[in-house]
Amino acid sequence: MQTPARFQYERATSVEGAIASLEEHDGDARIIAGGHSLLPMMKLRLANPEHLIDINDLDELSYIREFATTPGLPADEIRIGALTRHVELLKSEVLARYLPLFADAEQVIADPVVRNRGTIGGSLCQADAAEDLSAVCSAVRASVVIRGAGGERVVGMDEFHVGPYVTAVGDGELLTEVRIPLRPGAGSAHEKVERRAGDWAIAAASAAVWIDGGTISEAGVALSAVGPTTVHLARAEALLRGATPSEELFATAGQIASEDCSPSADGRGPVDYKRHLAGVLTQRALRRATARALQQEA
């Protein structure tokens, strides 16, 4: 039976207390919430923190809400607390209305046991290239709030993931919130292929489009599981920006996705198969996102 190395356990009672404990242990502590990524790594001795800080009692980090950055005006942002569970993302009426790609992704993330305990903050901070929510957040132009003893800073997704399993969160810091801007004419979708239900992706694609006057005013496209980190398809986004939606346009974006990803051969498939999937899934996600933006989805 695999067991982790010895560690000290602490149950945080406040965000400030958790941050203070992180600072006190100076890089030897890890945050735990759902634990579905961290604990397996500890059992395999791939992670060996000397101190675990449990944040499951911090209810102030669990929410999904509309937010108006200018008081008195309509909501122009969705804010999600880092401790929000996958199941809450799946069932949220707010996300279903504004950002349906979250429900698309959550339906194919693991199983109900994992979704009941795993959190959005834990998923993003794990920085696993095959993880779905990182691509979702990248496509919708999300940013994250990172809090430390000196205050808060807001970091975009392109700067948040520094490398495989490495993020911009420092040793004495805690990810507290995800912020997603809202704009009119939006549509979004997430597509995934996996070996069996609940498995890590062989490849997955997230897409968001914003349509104004029949053209795509802005677009976001990101891939999971086909590179060392989440793949942000800037070249495909540039192609889509200002264009009229069409199958030919989406096919070209899919071809770019196949070219701009960098998968590795493994037990889930060879490189050429994963590149093919990246292209097909990008095309599908863009098609569905556009149908949703135009309110044409059946």
Secondary structure, 3 states (H helix, E strand, C coil): CCCCCCCEEEECCCHHHHHHHHHHHCCCEEEECCCCCHHHHHHCCCCCCCEEEECCCCHHHCCEEEECCCCCCCCCEEEEECCCEHHHHHHCHHHHHHCCHHHHHHCCCCCHHHHHHCEHHHHHHHCCCCCHHHHHHHHCCCEEEEEECCEEEEEEHHHHEEECCEECCCCCCEEEEEEEECCCCEEEEEEEEECCCCCCEEEEEEEEEEEECCEEEEEEEEEECCCCCCEECHHHHHHHCCCCCCHHHHHHHHHHHHHHCCCCCECCECHHHHHHHHHHHHHHHHHHHHHHHCCCCC
